[in-house]
Amino acid sequence: MDVLKKQTMYTISDIYALSDGERAELIDGQIYNMAPPDRLHQKINWKLHQAIANYIDSRNGLCEVYAAPFAVFLNDDDINYVSRIFL
């Protein structure tokens, strides 16, 4: 007889309970640990951020650009949370 392992469903409370500096995303109730970005990733991220912000500003746009990490709630629930986005 096969015994099914019970799968734990995590919520946003579990993400908030992580220690400071621990990076993770919550997707469909599952926690995915994230490695910290390396220097090249951060350099590319900054250049994209700068180029997009300059483009918006040069056209008097109303959009705002935020640098990662930035919390994003994908759905109106407590089982989805991602911690980075470019725009």
Protein Blocks (a to p, Z undefined) as FASTA:
>chain_A
ZZddddddddfklmmmpcehiacddeehiacddddddfklmmmmmmmmmmmmmmmmmnop
abdcddddddddfbacfkbccfbdfZZ
